[in-house]
Amino acid sequence: MNPSRFIMGLLGALVLPCGAPAQPPGAGGVSPLASRIAAAAPGDTIEVGPGTYPGRLVIDKAVRLVARPGPDRPMLDAQGYGDAVEIRAENVELRGFIIERTGSELDGENVGVRVLANGAVIQDNELRDVLFGVDCKAALRCVIRNNVIGAKDLDIARRGDAIRLWRSDGTLIEGNTIRDGRDSILWYSKGVIVRNNLAERCRYGFHLMYSNDVTIEGNTLRANSVGIYFMYSTGVTVRNNIIDRNRGPSGYGIGLKDTDAFVIENNILSGNRVGMYLDNSPVVRTNRVLIARNTIAVNDVGMQFLPSVKGNTLTGNTMLDNFEQISVLGRGDLSDNEFDLDGAGNFWGDYAGYDADHDGVGDTEYESQTLFENLMDREPKLRLLMFSPVQQAIEFVGRALPAIRPEPKFSDLYPLMRPAGATLVAPARAGGGNIWIAAAALLGVPSMIVGFAFADRLLARPAARRNCPAMGGATA
Amino acid sequence: MIAAPLERVVRVFARPAPWWSNISAVAARELRDAVRARWFLLYTLAFAGLGLGISYISAAGSGAAGLSGYGRTTAGLINLVLLVVPLMALTAGAGSIAPDRERGMLSYLLAQSVSRWEVLLGKYLGLSLALLACICLGLGVCAGVLALTGAGTSTDARSLLWLGGLAFGLALGMLSIGMLVSVLAHKGSVATGTAVFLWLLMVFASDLGVMAGVLALRMRIETLLAVGLANPLQVFKMWSLHAIDASLDVLGSVGLYAADTYPHGLAWMFAASLAAWAVVPLVVAGLVFSRRSGV
């Protein structure tokens, strides 16, 4: 016997019995709905009334499993063990259920709905306390629509993906609400449309791996670690998304790595650590890519480029109030990228030029050329000194002494005078009344202090002069 | 006189100790002096004016795309506080003892039945109240502008209140240093000059030193954080960002390291640093002042 195999076998014998958690009594059994599926013919509609249906449900016929309309929705309860639903037949529809309490084993990929066949429609369900949400494996042309997908209260890395596609071309992911999940990830899936979803407090809002010809539009991605991250994908379209406050060590609104032939337009990227991050994208320089009419505002860094990035075209974007507009990590410039298209550049909130001929385009170019930013890009630790007066001092020195003025990172020859990017319905940060209270409180303190100091004079009352006469009157 | 109304309040709980009467009497005199003096008026005007400009510009800029000025006003104000408040507090502290000594005022004061500690603490109390009034006035004007233009949000309100409190904490430390300078110096002009020099050192030279350390010595982020925590200005800045944004992402790797390594202890570390800067120089000043023979 091969000794290594023997050892592996021994290890396996030792590990396996304790590896799998003990199955709770009654859990992981067959769902009571199984008999109704067995009795149905392909194409039938099975209406399920309210109630709790414990156990794992396998759908191996092309049936429509639909919750009966009403206030109480039927509950498919996996009771904390294994998967809740597995779809094995083509063209199954699963609609209107509450799907909850899967197991918590990452290696078992315990999932709310596992889809193993084409054409499934998963709609109007609520998935809660699930490890993975919806997991499509080689399932083409599925529809995942209007579901609410929650997660288990585990450490973020121990959670599962809210939505995962694996070689599932032509899927439509639409109108879902995804909260607290790990990622929603597309693997090797072509022609997917991701539309009008909301993802918040996840790790990755959406993550594409080797997924080509994908359209991502109208989504709201906020308070995730990363809004959308593209890797090794070609032909992606990203438009009309709101990508807000994705922060943390990753903290990218949109990140592109080795991604090609992309169009990113009309998005709002606000309050992220880095609005847009580009790493070797586009891959082929001659491939036409477009970053147009986005509003990139109030991020710590508006756009961050690796120095090797070339071949992007930016036009009509609004770069407003980012602490750093454009950052080039390491040293380098962006001279191989275009900052205008057909005489239309971008709007830069810090542009100091003028437009004498009133054609809407500034008469002097916008150059990003600040010494402190250059130093920060070279040595990111210097970010510690952001907002310190020394930052302005360094900038001033850089401007005053041409000898140490840094090379410009890029220049926009046709800076726009007015923002042309997507306009935003301001994110609800209500409570304007509080500012009045703050103003009153702040102005109240000095008046109280001054009032106390001169109380005696104001009241014109002779004060009991204690201890020393010098203090009372000697000051006038 | 501040002593009388304050005492009326205090008397509800206990008869005021004689030392408190003395301290509050000195404080009241100092406070009234400050309110009358030009430096106070000048700093208040400068602070309020610059704050007004910052909040007006941020309010105007953010309106263009319908975005609220998320953190922008705050960032500008942090910058302003870092420049103005240390200067204000250092020079106020420097002007507390040394000029009085020069004018003979100090001898006159010490001839009364007040101890040297009482004089020092009284002056500290009075000047800190004057500084608090100045800071609150400046930030209050900003809050007023934000409220009037309708650009203010509750985030702004919260951050302005935090800024006010933390700027006061910074001012206490700087005032303490200023008073130590004033006790040590023999002439008022020397004290003021030293204070301005210290201001330059703390605001610019220390940060330039950190920059040099990062670029030339490749300082590690732990060291950088320790250096930052030792510097009251950096502590004020980090604490403001931390309190307002609940993260230190903005400050790059050092900020991320700090927030990740000390998720709960960070605020306490900030508080300890500011408290040390407020207490230690003042105690040293008191010891020097009380043991000195003659004025």
Boltz contact constraints between the chains, C-beta under 6 A:
constraints:
  - contact:
      token1: [A, 247]
      token2: [B, 249]
      max_distance: 6.0
  - contact:
      token1: [A, 249]
      token2: [B, 256]
      max_distance: 6.0
  - contact:
      token1: [A, 271]
      token2: [B, 70]
      max_distance: 6.0
  - contact:
      token1: [A, 273]
      token2: [B, 249]
      max_distance: 6.0
  - contact:
      token1: [A, 295]
      token2: [B, 65]
      max_distance: 6.0
  - contact:
      token1: [A, 297]
      token2: [B, 65]
      max_distance: 6.0
  - contact:
      token1: [A, 297]
      token2: [B, 67]
      max_distance: 6.0
  - contact:
      token1: [A, 298]
      token2: [B, 67]
      max_distance: 6.0
  - contact:
      token1: [A, 298]
      token2: [B, 70]
      max_distance: 6.0
  - contact:
      token1: [A, 300]
      token2: [B, 250]
      max_distance: 6.0
  - contact:
      token1: [A, 318]
      token2: [B, 65]
      max_distance: 6.0
  - contact:
      token1: [A, 320]
      token2: [B, 65]
      max_distance: 6.0
  - contact:
      token1: [A, 321]
      token2: [B, 72]
      max_distance: 6.0
  - contact:
      token1: [A, 379]
      token2: [B, 214]
      max_distance: 6.0
  - contact:
      token1: [A, 379]
      token2: [B, 215]
      max_distance: 6.0
  - contact:
      token1: [A, 380]
      token2: [B, 252]
      max_distance: 6.0
  - contact:
      token1: [A, 380]
      token2: [B, 253]
      max_distance: 6.0
  - contact:
      token1: [A, 381]
      token2: [B, 214]
      max_distance: 6.0
  - contact:
      token1: [A, 381]
      token2: [B, 253]
      max_distance: 6.0
  - contact:
      token1: [A, 382]
      token2: [B, 214]
      max_distance: 6.0
  - contact:
      token1: [A, 383]
      token2: [B, 251]
      max_distance: 6.0
  - contact:
      token1: [A, 383]
      token2: [B, 252]
      max_distance: 6.0
  - contact:
      token1: [A, 384]
      token2: [B, 224]
      max_distance: 6.0
  - contact:
      token1: [A, 384]
      token2: [B, 251]
      max_distance: 6.0
  - contact:
      token1: [A, 384]
      token2: [B, 254]
      max_distance: 6.0
  - contact:
      token1: [A, 385]
      token2: [B, 207]
      max_distance: 6.0
  - contact:
      token1: [A, 387]
      token2: [B, 75]
      max_distance: 6.0
  - contact:
      token1: [A, 387]
      token2: [B, 78]
      max_distance: 6.0
  - contact:
      token1: [A, 387]
      token2: [B, 79]
      max_distance: 6.0
  - contact:
      token1: [A, 387]
      token2: [B, 237]
      max_distance: 6.0
  - contact:
      token1: [A, 388]
      token2: [B, 207]
      max_distance: 6.0
  - contact:
      token1: [A, 389]
      token2: [B, 82]
      max_distance: 6.0
  - contact:
      token1: [A, 389]
      token2: [B, 83]
      max_distance: 6.0
  - contact:
      token1: [A, 389]
      token2: [B, 203]
      max_distance: 6.0
  - contact:
      token1: [A, 390]
      token2: [B, 204]
      max_distance: 6.0
  - contact:
      token1: [A, 390]
      token2: [B, 207]
      max_distance: 6.0
  - contact:
      token1: [A, 393]
      token2: [B, 204]
      max_distance: 6.0
  - contact:
      token1: [A, 419]
      token2: [B, 64]
      max_distance: 6.0
  - contact:
      token1: [A, 419]
      token2: [B, 65]
      max_distance: 6.0
  - contact:
      token1: [A, 423]
      token2: [B, 66]
      max_distance: 6.0
  - contact:
      token1: [A, 424]
      token2: [B, 65]
      max_distance: 6.0
  - contact:
      token1: [A, 424]
      token2: [B, 66]
      max_distance: 6.0
  - contact:
      token1: [A, 424]
      token2: [B, 67]
      max_distance: 6.0
  - contact:
      token1: [A, 426]
      token2: [B, 66]
      max_distance: 6.0
  - contact:
      token1: [A, 426]
      token2: [B, 68]
      max_distance: 6.0
  - contact:
      token1: [A, 429]
      token2: [B, 68]
      max_distance: 6.0
  - contact:
      token1: [A, 429]
      token2: [B, 153]
      max_distance: 6.0
  - contact:
      token1: [A, 429]
      token2: [B, 155]
      max_distance: 6.0
  - contact:
      token1: [A, 431]
      token2: [B, 154]
      max_distance: 6.0
  - contact:
      token1: [A, 434]
      token2: [B, 154]
      max_distance: 6.0
  - contact:
      token1: [A, 434]
      token2: [B, 157]
      max_distance: 6.0
  - contact:
      token1: [A, 435]
      token2: [B, 143]
      max_distance: 6.0
  - contact:
      token1: [A, 435]
      token2: [B, 146]
      max_distance: 6.0
  - contact:
      token1: [A, 435]
      token2: [B, 147]
      max_distance: 6.0
  - contact:
      token1: [A, 435]
      token2: [B, 152]
      max_distance: 6.0
  - contact:
      token1: [A, 435]
      token2: [B, 156]
      max_distance: 6.0
  - contact:
      token1: [A, 435]
      token2: [B, 157]
      max_distance: 6.0
  - contact:
      token1: [A, 436]
      token2: [B, 147]
      max_distance: 6.0
  - contact:
      token1: [A, 438]
      token2: [B, 143]
      max_distance: 6.0
  - contact:
      token1: [A, 438]
      token2: [B, 157]
      max_distance: 6.0
  - contact:
      token1: [A, 438]
      token2: [B, 160]
      max_distance: 6.0
  - contact:
      token1: [A, 438]
      token2: [B, 161]
      max_distance: 6.0
  - contact:
      token1: [A, 439]
      token2: [B, 140]
      max_distance: 6.0
  - contact:
      token1: [A, 439]
      token2: [B, 143]
      max_distance: 6.0
  - contact:
      token1: [A, 439]
      token2: [B, 144]
      max_distance: 6.0
  - contact:
      token1: [A, 439]
      token2: [B, 147]
      max_distance: 6.0
  - contact:
      token1: [A, 442]
      token2: [B, 136]
      max_distance: 6.0
  - contact:
      token1: [A, 442]
      token2: [B, 139]
      max_distance: 6.0
  - contact:
      token1: [A, 442]
      token2: [B, 140]
      max_distance: 6.0
  - contact:
      token1: [A, 442]
      token2: [B, 143]
      max_distance: 6.0
  - contact:
      token1: [A, 442]
      token2: [B, 164]
      max_distance: 6.0
  - contact:
      token1: [A, 443]
      token2: [B, 140]
      max_distance: 6.0
  - contact:
      token1: [A, 445]
      token2: [B, 136]
      max_distance: 6.0
  - contact:
      token1: [A, 446]
      token2: [B, 133]
      max_distance: 6.0
  - contact:
      token1: [A, 446]
      token2: [B, 136]
      max_distance: 6.0
  - contact:
      token1: [A, 446]
      token2: [B, 137]
      max_distance: 6.0
  - contact:
      token1: [A, 449]
      token2: [B, 129]
      max_distance: 6.0
  - contact:
      token1: [A, 449]
      token2: [B, 133]
      max_distance: 6.0
  - contact:
      token1: [A, 450]
      token2: [B, 35]
      max_distance: 6.0
  - contact:
      token1: [A, 452]
      token2: [B, 2]
      max_distance: 6.0
  - contact:
      token1: [A, 453]
      token2: [B, 2]
      max_distance: 6.0
  - contact:
      token1: [A, 453]
      token2: [B, 31]
      max_distance: 6.0
  - contact:
      token1: [A, 453]
      token2: [B, 32]
      max_distance: 6.0
  - contact:
      token1: [A, 453]
      token2: [B, 35]
      max_distance: 6.0
  - contact:
      token1: [A, 455]
      token2: [B, 5]
      max_distance: 6.0
  - contact:
      token1: [A, 456]
      token2: [B, 1]
      max_distance: 6.0
  - contact:
      token1: [A, 463]
      token2: [B, 1]
      max_distance: 6.0
  - contact:
      token1: [A, 463]
      token2: [B, 4]
      max_distance: 6.0
  - contact:
      token1: [A, 466]
      token2: [B, 21]
      max_distance: 6.0
  - contact:
      token1: [A, 467]
      token2: [B, 113]
      max_distance: 6.0
  - contact:
      token1: [A, 468]
      token2: [B, 112]
      max_distance: 6.0
  - contact:
      token1: [A, 470]
      token2: [B, 108]
      max_distance: 6.0
  - contact:
      token1: [A, 471]
      token2: [B, 25]
      max_distance: 6.0
  - contact:
      token1: [A, 471]
      token2: [B, 29]
      max_distance: 6.0
  - contact:
      token1: [A, 475]
      token2: [B, 29]
      max_distance: 6.0
  - contact:
      token1: [A, 475]
      token2: [B, 32]
      max_distance: 6.0
  - contact:
      token1: [A, 475]
      token2: [B, 33]
      max_distance: 6.0
